[in-house]
């Protein structure tokens, strides 16, 4: 799998020109749906940014997108997003 930060080649018809935060949200959604992240798991933005080599802002936007789609809870003060999605729900 290509890194989220990789730019597509100029003449690649199958290139994904989606913003980085959308690409990251897709990767995280797939991990949630496959069971790599379980209900209640915390997803700290700084850790994910480091792991996927993107900025914390990109990570926060990806997490906000997942929260809007009911995969994650909204974080409270001094708290990270947590997985709320459950298979079959």
Secondary structure as GFF3:
##gff-version 3
##sequence-region A 1 89
A	DSSP	alpha_helix	20	34	.	.	.	ID=ss1
A	DSSP	beta_strand	42	43	.	.	.	ID=ss2
A	DSSP	alpha_helix	45	52	.	.	.	ID=ss3
A	DSSP	alpha_helix	56	68	.	.	.	ID=ss4
A	DSSP	beta_strand	81	82	.	.	.	ID=ss5
###
